[in-house]
Amino acid sequence: MAKRKRLGAADEPEIPVGVPDRRPKGPTKRSCEACTNVGPKATLQFCMRRTGRPPGKFIGNAPDVCTLMRGLGDADRESFWALHLDVRRKIVDIDKVAVGSMTDVKVHPREVFRSALLSGANALIFIHNHPSGDPTPSRQDEELTRRLKAMGELTGISVLDHVIVGADECRSMAAHGLLGAEHGTATYTPLAQREPKKKW
């Protein structure tokens, strides 16, 4: 019987022609949590496409964001992302808003909040990278963050943080007081903990 090989799988067992290939082709629904540890460019998005739903990972603070998006530190162009969170601070969607050049990325609040409204997000965390490796926010970064926060107040979608990913570290604007929070580690408390349901 003739044999065939899957492309890019030279070391895998051969599959007879006419026999369905039922081997897993990527992360399954059960392994979605593992997807959140490899960065946004490959496995995480593949996992979301394959299962039809986001991994539902809880994002509790800025280090969680850095772990999730650390793959951006190796990119040679700036890109801007938005994490859409529900009231429990779990991921609803991950939106790649824009890709720019080596030195900047153009972002319009309209594009950011259009997808957030469609996904039903309760809160947003913004992330972008600096190919230079230095995560220090620029004046343009600070101005954009203020505009996005103002838009969030108009739409009722909370802007929790804007995290900049560098080569070896991340910088949280909320942790450094640029979003009105006190200086320190930025934590994103679920609404369920801050606003307990009333008993009638």
SULLINCOR-V344221 format. One record per helix or strand of 3 or more residues. SS is the DSSP state (hx for helix, st for strand). FROM is the first residue (numbers start at 1). TO is the last residue. If there is no record, write none. Layout:
ss=SS from=FROM to=TO
ss=SS from=FROM to=TO
//
This chain:
ss=hx from=29 to=35
ss=hx from=43 to=51
ss=hx from=62 to=68
ss=hx from=70 to=74
ss=st from=79 to=85
ss=st from=90 to=99
ss=hx from=109 to=119
ss=st from=123 to=129
ss=hx from=139 to=155
ss=st from=158 to=165
ss=st from=170 to=172
ss=hx from=191 to=194
//
